């Protein structure tokens, strides 16, 4: 069973933390066996890309601020603005780049496998 982290705590062992500021807002067991729900706020500095990575489950997101270019393998590149939603299928490589001039902020909800790292950076 997942623990409930302290609100605004950084993600432990987060491979993306060197580039992005990612904060767990809540983490709870899902009604789907073997899955948990993790809600994360991500801040992407202007001109910074997350780097190609994937998650062990769906990512349902919303742009809180800024303009973000979202590349999702097998899909056309998206240019997302404040108020735009996005959905990334499980284990699908993707990359987010803040186009500026404003710092990008995203709210993401992950429905992921319990015990797996939230993000795996692809080299």
N, C-alpha and C positions, 0 to 999 in steps of 0.2 A: 504494500500500500504506500502511496506517495505521502510525503510530508507536506504540510502547508508552510511554504517559506515565509520569512518575514517580508512584508510588502516592500517593494523597491530594492530587494536584495539582488545582487548580480547573479547571473547563472553560474553555478559551480562548474569548472572545467570547460567553459564555453570557448571553443576554438575561434569564434568570431570576435571575442572580446578585445582583441588587440586593434581592431579596426572600428568597431561599432560599440555603442553603449546600449547594452541589452539588459532589461530589468524584468524579472518575474513579478507580475502583479498578483497572480494566484496560480495554484497548482493543486488539482483535485483528482480523485479517481473518477473514471467515466462509468456510465452504466453499461458500456460495452466491455466485456471481459478482456483483460490484458491490455487495456488502453487507459490513458490518463489525459486530462485536459490541462494545458498549460497556456496561460495568457501572458504575453510579453509585450512591453513597450520597447521599441528600438529607435535609437537616434543615430542618423547617418550624417556625418559631417559633409559639407559641400565638397563635391569632387571625389568623394571616397566611394569605392565599390566594396560590397561585402565579400566578393570573391565567390567563385562557383562552389556551391554546397548543396546539401539535401537534408531532409528531415525524415524520420521514421514514421511518417503519417501526414495527414493533410495539414496545410497551413491556410487558414482563412484570415485575410488581412484587410486593413483599411488605412489609407493615408491620412494621418492627422494634420500634417503640415509639409509643405515643400512640393517638389517635383522629383519623382523617382522613375528612372528607367528600369523596367523589370524584364530581364531576359529569362525565359522559361524554356528549357529544352523541348523542341518539337512544336513550339508555338511562336507566332509573330511577337516581336519585341513590343512591349507596352510602355507608353509614357503615361504615368499616373500622377494625378494632381490631388491637392487637398480634397478630401471627400470621396475619392475613388476607392472601390473595393478591388480585391484580387483573390484568386484561389490557386494554390499550387498543389498538384496531386502528390500522393506519397512517393517518397524516394525518387523525386524528379529533380535533376540538377537545375539550379537557377542562380541568378546573380542580380543584385540590386545596386544601382548607381544613383547617387544624389546629383541631380543636374544643376542645383542651385537656382537662384542666388540664395535661397533660404535653406536652413538646415532641415533635412528630411526627418520626419517622425512617423512611425508606423505602429499600429496596434495589431498584433497577430494572436490568433488563437490556434493552437496546435492540438490535434487529436492524435496522439502518438503512442507507440508501443512502450509499455512500462519497462524500465531498466535499460533503455537505449539512450545514447547521447542525443540531446535535442537537435544538434546540428553536427553534420560530418562535412568537413572541408574536403573538397576534391582537389587533388594536386595535378 
